[in-house]
């Protein structure tokens, strides 16, 4: 198989070895960097922390998750194996996975911007401060976020932690389920609002990149 064919999307290769195919981001980036004339990674050795903090890998991961989210949010599955009176429940849970993916995409995008701004070494030293999924805390450096936008990030945080994965937030945290309804209704959050915010945050990567060049 040629290198060019190796680094491009290949559904057949994925089908033959889904786990390895899906974990080759660092190696693919090493090949691309080498082709461009940069110092190539030692691809025959295990990845280092610094290599895996490459912002290119983080931004491509954010894009991959955002594309997955779009597929979920736009599709209309039939849930043909479910009784008719349960399909609405299943559809809501299906959409929640899309919201979870949007949340994860924004989390990774925000952390990628931190890596770009601070540099890999500085980010690694303070990574423990960012080892969480609270989007409204991670996004404090993004300028001009409105109160409603901050609330949307707080709502997405619920879907990252539990609402995109489980029917309940866990014993002792049942009140978090009610928080979703309270905030959604108070700020009249629509899907359009959510998607506009996602674009706003992802577009800010251009500003961060320019500042560091």
C-alpha positions, 0 to 999 in steps of 0.5 A: 500500500502506498503512503498516500493511500495509507494516510487517506480515509479508507473504509476498507482498511477500517473494516479490516482492522477498526481499532488500529485504523482509528488509533493511527492519528499520531503516525499519520501526522508523522508521515505527513510531517516527514513528507513536508520536510519537517523532523519526523517522529520516531514512528517505531517507538511509543508516542511521547506525551509531547507528541500526543499533545500536538495541536494538529492532532487535537484540532483534527479530533475536534473536527472528527467529533463535530462531524460525528455530531452533525450526522447524529443531529441531522439523521432520522433513525427509524428505531424499527426494532422498538415499540412505537410508544418507546420510539420517542424516548429512544429518539431523545436519547439518540439526540443526547448523544449528538449533544454529547459529541458537540460538547466533546468537540468543543472541549477538545477545541478549547484545549487545543487552543490552550496548547497553541497559546501556551505551548506544549511544555507549559500546557503539560505542566499545568494540565491537571488544572484542565483535566475536566469537562466543564466547558463553561470553565474551560472557555473563560479565555474566549472573548465576548461570550454572553450569559446565554452562551455560557449557559449553553456550555454549562448545559453541554457539560451535563451531556458530556458527564452523564446525559449523553451516556446514561438516563440519570446522573447517578445516585445523589446527583438527581437534581442535575437532571432538573437543572437541564430543564430549568436552564433550557427554559429560562434562556430559551435555548434552541439548536440554532443557538447551540450550533452558532456558539459551536461555530463561534468557538471553533472560529476563534482558533483562527485568532489564537493561531494568528496570535502565536505566529 
